Amino acid sequence: IKSQVGWKDSLNSDIYGLSFLPGGRSTAIGNIKDISETFSWTSTEYDEKFAAWFILSSRSAGIVYNHTKNMANAVRCIKDTLVEDSFYDTITIAQPCRTEQEDNCTYGEFTDPRDNQVYKTIKIGNQVWFAENLKYETSISRCYANDCDLYGRYYLWRDIANNGGDLCPAGSHMPSKEEWETLFWAVSGANASGAALKSSTWRKRKEVDHFGFSALPAREFYGSSWGNSNTDYAEFWSSTKGENGVYSLSLYSDSDVCYFEEFKYYTSDYMYAIRCIVDSE
C-alpha cells in the first residue's frame, strides 16, 4: 500500500493504488518528527487524551491502539458502506489486573504432556494465553542468556515446519495473526498495546505489565548468535502464512507499537519465541 515514490526503499509496488507517502507527524507546536514514516488517525478514541493511530514504516505496518492525541497526523477517508459483523465488535475488552504495587490477575496452569513442563496461563478478554514462552526442547532450539526457565526457547520456522507446523502441546496451539490482533485490541483500553504486554524488566521504558502477559526483553537471534544491539526485542511466531512467508510479531524497547512482519523466506535463520494459546472450548 506504499507509494512507489517518496520512500527510501524502492521496492514498493502500490498494487492497490492507495499510495501512502511518508510524511511524519507534527507536535502541538508544529515540529515535524519521523518524516520517513506515515501516521494516520483512526476514528477510534478512548477518552479526552488517547486515540488509535495507523503507522506505516519502511519495514512494517501496525496500529498504535491507544496513544496520545497531542500530535498532528494525516487523515485518510473511507467511503460510507454497509459493514456487518465487524471483527472488532466481537472482541471483549480486558480490564487491567496489575499495577506497580499489586498483582490481582487470575492465573491458571497448563501441563505439557510431552515433558511435564507446567506453564502459567492468563485469561485476557476471551482468550487464555500462556504467560510464559514455550520451553519444549527441539534439536535446534536455543535459550537466551542460557536461561531456558525464564526466557523459554527460540525456534527456527523450519523447526516448526518439521514438527507438523505447530510446536505447542495438545490442547493449545500457536496463535494466528488474527488471534494476536484480538489480543492487541483486548488490551488497548489500558495503554498502547505493546506497552501493556511487556514485563516490567525492559530497559528503555518502565512498563507495568497490566495483564500478566509478561513479554520479556531479549536480543535477536540470527544465524548462530544473539545480537549485541542496545535495543531489546520480544519476537514471536504466528501460525499465519502470507504469500511470501510467515507473519511474526515484534515488540521493541523503544516503541509502544506491536509490529507484524511477513518474512520473505520460510528458510529464514531468525529464531523467535512461541507463545501458545489454549484451545477454546
N, C-alpha and C positions, 0 to 999 in steps of 0.2 A: 504493500500500500504506500510505499515511499516513492516520491518523485524521482525521475531519472536524473534530475539536475539538482544542485544545491547541497548534496550530501558529500562528505569526504570520500566515502566509498562509492564506486561507480558500478556496482553490480545490481542496482535496484531495477526491477522490471516494471513496477507500477502497472501490473497486468489488469487491475480493475479500474484504473483511471481516477483513483482517489487523490493521488499526487500530494501527499503530505510533505511539507517542506520544513526544514529545521529553522526555527525562529527564536528559540529560547522562551524566556518568561521575564516579566518585569516585576521589580519590587514596588512597594507602595510609593516610593519617591522617584520611580522612573528608571532605575538602574537595570540594564538588561543582563541576565545571567544565563548560563548554559545554552549558548547560542547554537551549539551543534545538535540540539535535541528539539523535539516537538512536545509541546504541552497544550492540552485542550481540556476545557471544562466538560464535565458531565452535568446532568441536571439533578443528580443525587446529592442531597445535603443532609447533615446530621443535626446541626444546631447553628447558632449565630457565628461560630468560628470555623467550622470544618465542613468540607465537601469533598467529593471524589473527582480526581483528575484522571485523564488518559495521558500516558507518556510514551514516546517513541524515540529510541536512541539508535545509534549505529548498529547495535548488536541485537536488540530485543525490544519487546513492547510489553506494556503492563498497565495495570490500574493501581494508582495510589488511592486506596479505598476510603481513606479518612485523613485529609490533610488541610492545612491552613488556607483560609480564604484571602490572606493578606498578600496575594500575588496576582498579577495580571497574566492570564493565559489566553490562547486563541479559542475560538468557538467554531465548531463545525455543526451545521444544521442538518436535520434529517426530516424528510417529507412525512407528513402525517399518514399513517396507515393503520389498519386494524391488526393488533398484535394480541394473540391469545396464549394463555398458559406460559407466561414468561418464565424462563429458567430461574430468575431471581425471586419470583413470587413464591417458589416452593421451599426456599431456604429459611430455616429458623435462625434468627439472630441470637447468638450466645451471650450470656451475661458473664462478665469477668469474675473470676473466683480467687484471684491472687492480688495482693498488694505488696509493697515493700515490707510491710510488717506482718502480714498474715497470709496463710495458705488455706483457703476454705474449699479447694477443689475436691471433688469426689473421685477417687481413683479406684480402678479395678485391677485385675490381674489376668494375664493370658499366658498359658504354658505351651511352649513349642514341643510337641511330642517327639520331634526328631533328636533333640539333645537335652530336653528337660529344662531349657532356659526359661525363666519366668520373667515376663515383661510387665511393667506398669502400664496401664491404659488410662485414658482420659476421655470423657464424653464432651464433645464440643458441638453444640447445636443438636442435630440429629445423627451425627457421626460419632463412632468410637474409634479413636486412634491409639496406636502405641505411643507412649510418652517417652520412648527411647528408640534409638536406631537399632536396626536388626543386627544380631550378633552371630547369625548362623555362618559357620566356617565352610568355605569352599577352598579349592586348591589354589586359587589365585586372588583371594580376598586379602585385604590389608587393614591394619588398625592404625589410626592416627596417634602419634606420640606413644606407640606401643601400649596404649591403654584401651584394650578391647572392651573392658567392662563399662567404661564411661562413654566412649565415642562409638561403640559398635564397630561394624566392619564396613569397608568401602568396596564396591564391586564394579568390574567392567561390564558393559552391556552384553558383550558376548558370553560372559559368565552366566548372566541371567538367561540368555537365549539357550545356552547349553543345558540349562536346568528347567526346561519346559516353559520359559518365558515369565516365570513368577517364582521368586525365592521365598516369599512369605509362607508361613506354615498353614496347614489346612485349617479352615475356619476364619482365615484372614486373607488379604490379597494386597498386591501392590496397587496403590491408588492411580486412577486415571487422571488425565488433565482436568476433566470436569469435576472430579472429586476434590482435587486440590483447590480448584476455583471456588467450590462450595465452601471449603474451609476458610479461604480468604474473606469471602463475603460474610460468613458467620461471625468472624471475629472483628469485623470492621467497625462495630459500634464502640469499641474501646480505644482504638488507636489506629494508625496506619498498620496494615496487616502484617508487614514484615516485622515491625517492632513488637507487635502483640504476640508473635510466635517465638521470639528469641528468648533464650535463657538470660539470666542476669549477669553472665560472665563475659559478655562481649566487651572489647577494649575501648572502642571509639565512642560508643553511646551507652548510656546507662539504661538498660531495659528492665521491665518489670515481670515479663513472662505471665501476662494476665490470665492465661487459660491453662497453664501447666503443660504446654506442648514442649517447651524446653529445647528448642533448636540450638545446638551447641556450635560455637565458633571453632573452625579448624583451618587447614590450608587446602589448596587444590592439590590433588594427586594426579600427575601426568607422566606417562612413560614408566619411570622406575623410581620416582622420588616425590616427596612433598615439596611444594613451592616455598619460597622464602619471602613472599610478599608481606608488606606491612598491613595488608588488608586481610581480615579473616573472612571465611566463607562458611556457609552451610548449604550443601548441594545435595539434591535428592533426585532419584529417578522417578518418572511416572511410567505407567504401562502403555501410554498412548503413542502410537507411531504416526508420523506425518508422511508426507510424500517423499521426504529426503532423509528422514532419521527419526529419532526418539525424542520426545519432549522431556526436558528436565527443569527442575526448579532451583533457583539460586537466591540466597539471601547474602547481602554484603554488610560488612561492619559499618560502612559509611553511608548507608542508604536505608530508608524505611520501606522500600518497594520490594514486592515479590516479583522476580523476573522469571519468565519462561523462555526457553531457547530450544529450538529444534536442531539437534545435531545433524550435520550433513552426512555423516558416515556412521553406520552401525558398528563399525570396527574401531571406533574411537578409543584412544588409550587413556581417556579420562576415567577416573574412578569416583563414583558418587555413593552416598549413603542411601539406605532404603528405610522409609517409614511405612510400616504396614497399617492397614485399616481393617477393622474387624468386619466380617461379612454381616450385612443387615439381615434381620430375621424376616 
